[in-house]
Amino acid sequence: MTTPSILEPIAERVELLLKKYEALQHANHLLNQEIEALHKERDSLRSRLKAARARVGDLIERLPANQETP
């Protein structure tokens, strides 16, 4: 019977495609985790930058006004 010989390459190809699909799903999951971590890091850096800008602004305000020397 020739039917099994026809179906065999198709079944192998389907299995290969399923393995590739699973690998891509795993990679996508890892990338989503990395994106989430990067978003958290970005938010933390933004917060630190905002605090640093506020400190610099406070220091600038405390500087004496420029006075011309005679």
Summary of the structure (lengths in Angstrom):
residues: 70
radius of gyration: 30.7
end to end distance: 110.0
largest distance: 110.0
contacts: 118
relative contact order: 0.05
helix: 86%
strand: 0%
